[in-house]
């Protein structure tokens, strides 16, 4: 079983981040969002992959080796996309 732990910080609120995640569809990851005193949000993600057959166990092994790097890039991309969406909504609201 592969377990990955990822972290990021975003300027989005926890509510904005969850709204952005639901746009990408449901997943089996566990997200913990913590509002920070400086107004940012700490994003903590735990991904657990339990293979049920040989192929699934092989994927789990690969995730153990390179998963944090690959999924970490995905998390960074998600954070940037949600922040850009929030910034666009703010700009449209101020017009």
Secondary structure, 3 states (H helix, E strand, C coil): CEEEEEEEEECCCHHHHHHHHHHCCCCCCEEEEEECCCCCEEEEEEEEECCCCHHHHHHHHHHHHHHHHHHHHHHHHHHHHHHHHHHHHHHHHCC
